[in-house]
Amino acid sequence: MDRRVKWMTFNADAELLARAQQALGTATATDTINRALAEVVRRDDLHRLVDVIPPDLTPEMVRELRKP
């Protein structure tokens, strides 16, 4: 996947950044911010997916949907 990088300068809460680095296991501020942004997008995608899953979905229905 071709990803564009945008050079930015901004202010961040140093304590919050350090806590995020520890939680995410990242080494740099850039890695931490990118990982945190990816996590926010992933969570949003999951929430949107939940909105389209039928409430009565069963394992049998999932198996049927997975068939080619």
C-alpha positions in Angstrom: 0.0 0.0 0.0 1.4 3.4 -1.0 1.2 5.7 1.9 1.8 9.4 1.8 3.4 11.1 4.7 2.6 14.6 5.7 5.2 16.5 7.7 3.5 18.3 10.6 4.4 20.3 13.6 2.1 20.3 16.6 2.0 20.5 20.4 1.2 17.3 22.3 0.7 16.6 26.0 4.1 15.0 26.9 2.7 12.9 29.7 -0.1 11.6 27.6 2.3 10.8 24.7 4.6 8.9 27.1 1.7 6.9 28.5 0.6 6.1 24.9 4.1 5.0 24.0 4.2 2.7 26.9 0.7 1.3 26.2 1.4 0.8 22.5 5.0 -0.4 22.9 6.3 2.2 20.4 9.8 3.8 20.5 9.2 7.2 18.9 6.5 10.0 19.0 5.9 9.5 15.3 5.3 5.7 15.7 3.1 6.3 18.7 0.9 8.9 16.9 0.6 6.7 13.8 -0.2 3.6 15.8 -2.8 5.6 17.8 -4.4 7.0 14.7 -4.6 3.5 13.2 -6.2 2.2 16.3 -8.8 4.9 16.3 -9.6 4.1 12.6 -9.7 0.3 13.4 -12.1 0.9 16.3 -14.4 3.1 14.1 -14.4 0.4 11.4 -15.4 -2.2 14.0 -18.2 0.0 15.3 -19.5 0.4 11.8 -19.4 -3.3 11.2 -21.4 -4.0 14.3 -24.1 -1.7 12.9 -24.6 -3.9 9.8 -24.4 -7.3 11.5 -27.9 -8.8 12.0 -28.7 -9.2 15.7 -29.8 -12.8 15.1 -26.6 -13.9 13.4 -25.7 -17.5 14.2 -22.5 -19.5 13.7 -24.4 -21.5 11.1 -25.2 -18.3 9.2 -21.6 -17.2 9.3 -20.5 -20.6 7.8 -23.1 -20.2 5.1 -21.9 -16.7 4.3 -18.3 -17.9 4.0 -19.1 -20.4 1.3 -17.9 -19.5 -2.2 
